[in-house]
Amino acid sequence: VASYMTDLIQMLPYVVTIVVLIVVSLRKKKENQPPEHLGLSYFREER
């Protein structure tokens, strides 16, 4: 039983890193979004 606990404790930094990366990537922040009008065509005459 002790060897399993030792293995889990050694894996903990890697598991925590993966979980943090997943949580950060799932958050929808406005600064990470592309501009709203990125796909719209620009017509100079329509100013």
N, C-alpha and C positions, 0 to 999 in steps of 0.2 A: 504494500500500500504506500509506503514511503517513496518508492521510486516513481510512482504515478504523480504524487504531489510535487516531487522535484522536477519532473518533466513539465508539469503544468506551470510551475513557477518560472521555469526557464522560458516557456513559450509566451508568458504574459506580456512582455514588451512588444512583441510582434503582433499579438492579437489586439492590444490596445491601439497600436499604430494603425492597423487596418480599420478598426472601428472608427477611429477619429477621422481618417481619410474619407470613409463612407459618409459619415455624418456631415462633414464639411461640404462634400460634393452634392449632397442632397438638399442643402439649404438653398433657397431661391432668394438671392440678394439682388437688389436693383443694380448695383455696380457691376455685377457679373453678367447682366443681360445685354444683348446686342441693342443698338439703337432701334427705336420704333420704326422709323422710316427707311430702314436700310434697303428694303426690297422695292421701294417705290422709285419710279423713273422720275428724273428731274427735267422739267420743261422750263426753260428760261423765260418764256413769254408769260407764264402764269404767276408772276410775282405780284 
